[in-house]
């Protein structure tokens, strides 16, 4: 019986961490307004999950520049809340690094990244490159993951 309680507690902790990551990824979409985020999660939980999955699929880290990707400096990325550019020494944590917190959508449009990835030099991170997936790939992966999520809810 104790073993079951421990397993359930561990599963709840992992689920809580996952939810916290989604909150961190989606919160910038609401300009950092926690009340609006909490309301959105309550009123539109599927839309919340979709936005979370979208943010989760936006990036990956790489040790090499992907073929065909345009290489930009991470300092071209601007944080919406402060208007400041990112430091070249930033350490990327994909668990909390949000697509919504920065001008990535503008970068994708400006660099015509509908079908091509954009790569950012991140020498301060564990991997030297942060790769922003193309708009098309982000949408496709998000739709796939959302379908898996919906099936798991049934």
ZAFIBA-688527 format. One line per 4 residues: for each residue y, x, z of C-alpha. Coordinates in Angstrom, 1 decimal, m for minus. Example, Ala and Ser with C-alpha at 12.3 -4.5 7.8 and 13.67 -1.06 7.14 Angstrom:
# ZAFIBA-688527
m4.5 12.3 7.8 ~ m1.1 13.7 7.1
END
This chain:
# ZAFIBA-688527
0.0 0.0 0.0 ~ 2.4 2.8 0.9 ~ 1.7 4.4 m2.5 ~ 2.7 1.3 m4.3
5.9 1.1 m2.4 ~ 6.7 4.7 m3.2 ~ 6.0 4.2 m6.9 ~ 8.1 1.0 m7.1
11.0 2.8 m5.3 ~ 10.8 5.7 m7.7 ~ 10.8 3.4 m10.7 ~ 13.8 1.6 m9.3
15.6 4.9 m8.8 ~ 14.9 5.9 m12.4 ~ 16.0 2.5 m13.7 ~ 19.2 2.9 m11.6
19.9 6.3 m13.1 ~ 19.4 4.9 m16.6 ~ 21.8 2.1 m15.9 ~ 24.4 4.5 m14.5
24.1 6.6 m17.6 ~ 24.8 3.4 m19.7 ~ 27.8 2.6 m17.4 ~ 29.2 6.1 m17.9
28.7 5.9 m21.7 ~ 30.2 2.4 m22.1 ~ 33.0 2.5 m19.5 ~ 35.4 4.3 m21.8
35.1 1.4 m24.3 ~ 36.9 m0.6 m21.6 ~ 39.5 2.0 m21.0 ~ 37.8 3.0 m17.7
38.2 m0.6 m16.3 ~ 35.1 m1.1 m14.1 ~ 35.8 m4.8 m13.5 ~ 35.9 m5.4 m17.3
32.7 m3.4 m17.7 ~ 30.9 m5.3 m14.9 ~ 32.0 m8.7 m16.4 ~ 30.8 m7.6 m19.9
27.4 m6.7 m18.4 ~ 27.1 m10.1 m16.8 ~ 28.5 m12.2 m19.7 ~ 27.0 m10.3 m22.6
24.1 m8.1 m21.4 ~ 22.6 m7.6 m24.9 ~ 26.0 m6.5 m26.3 ~ 26.3 m4.1 m23.4
22.9 m2.7 m24.1 ~ 23.7 m2.4 m27.8 ~ 26.9 m0.5 m27.0 ~ 25.0 1.8 m24.7
22.3 2.5 m27.3 ~ 25.1 3.1 m29.9 ~ 26.6 5.7 m27.6 ~ 23.3 7.3 m26.8
22.4 7.7 m30.5 ~ 25.8 9.1 m31.5 ~ 25.0 12.8 m30.7 ~ 22.4 15.4 m30.4
22.7 19.1 m29.5 ~ 21.4 21.8 m31.8 ~ 21.0 25.6 m31.9 ~ 21.8 25.6 m35.7
24.2 23.9 m38.0 ~ 22.3 21.1 m39.7 ~ 22.1 21.3 m43.5 ~ 25.0 19.6 m45.2
26.9 19.1 m41.9 ~ 30.6 19.9 m41.8 ~ 31.4 22.3 m39.0 ~ 34.5 21.5 m36.9
36.0 23.0 m33.7 ~ 35.4 20.9 m30.6 ~ 39.1 21.3 m30.0 ~ 39.7 18.7 m32.8
38.3 16.1 m30.5 ~ 40.9 14.1 m28.5 ~ 40.2 12.2 m25.3 ~ 41.7 8.7 m25.5
42.7 8.4 m21.9 ~ 44.7 11.7 m21.7 ~ 45.6 12.5 m25.3 ~ 44.3 16.0 m24.7
42.0 18.0 m26.9 ~ 38.7 19.2 m25.6 ~ 38.4 22.7 m24.4 ~ 36.3 25.2 m26.5
34.4 25.9 m23.2 ~ 33.4 22.4 m22.5 ~ 29.8 21.9 m21.3 ~ 28.3 18.9 m23.0
26.2 16.5 m20.9 ~ 24.8 13.9 m23.3 ~ 24.0 11.6 m20.3 ~ 27.7 11.0 m19.7
29.5 12.3 m22.8 ~ 30.7 9.1 m24.4 ~ 31.4 8.4 m28.1 ~ 33.9 5.8 m26.9
36.0 8.2 m24.8 ~ 37.1 10.3 m27.8 ~ 38.3 10.0 m31.3 ~ 34.9 10.4 m33.0
35.3 7.2 m35.0 ~ 38.5 8.6 m36.5 ~ 36.8 11.9 m37.2 ~ 34.0 10.1 m39.0
36.4 8.2 m41.2 ~ 38.7 11.2 m41.8 ~ 35.7 13.4 m42.8 ~ 33.9 10.7 m44.7
30.9 10.9 m42.4 ~ 29.3 7.7 m43.4 ~ 26.2 9.5 m44.6 ~ 26.7 13.1 m43.4
26.6 14.6 m39.9 ~ 29.6 16.4 m38.4 ~ 28.9 19.4 m36.3 ~ 31.1 20.8 m33.5
31.0 24.3 m32.2 ~ 30.4 24.1 m28.4 ~ 29.9 27.7 m27.3 ~ 30.2 26.8 m23.6
27.2 24.4 m23.7 ~ 23.5 25.0 m23.4 ~ 23.3 24.6 m27.2 ~ 26.1 26.0 m29.4
26.5 22.9 m31.5 ~ 27.1 19.2 m30.8 ~ 26.1 17.1 m33.8 ~ 27.7 13.7 m34.4
25.3 11.7 m36.5 ~ 26.6 9.9 m39.6 ~ 27.8 6.3 m39.2 ~ 24.8 5.1 m41.2
22.3 7.0 m39.1 ~ 23.9 5.9 m35.8 ~ 23.7 2.2 m36.9 ~ 20.1 2.6 m38.1
18.9 4.3 m34.9 ~ 20.8 1.9 m32.7 ~ 19.3 m1.1 m34.5 ~ 15.8 0.4 m34.1
16.3 1.1 m30.4 ~ 17.8 m2.3 m29.8 ~ 14.9 m4.0 m31.4 ~ 12.5 m2.0 m29.2
14.6 m3.0 m26.2 ~ 14.5 m6.7 m27.1 ~ 10.7 m6.5 m27.6 ~ 10.3 m4.9 m24.2
12.3 m7.8 m22.6 ~ 9.9 m10.5 m23.9
END
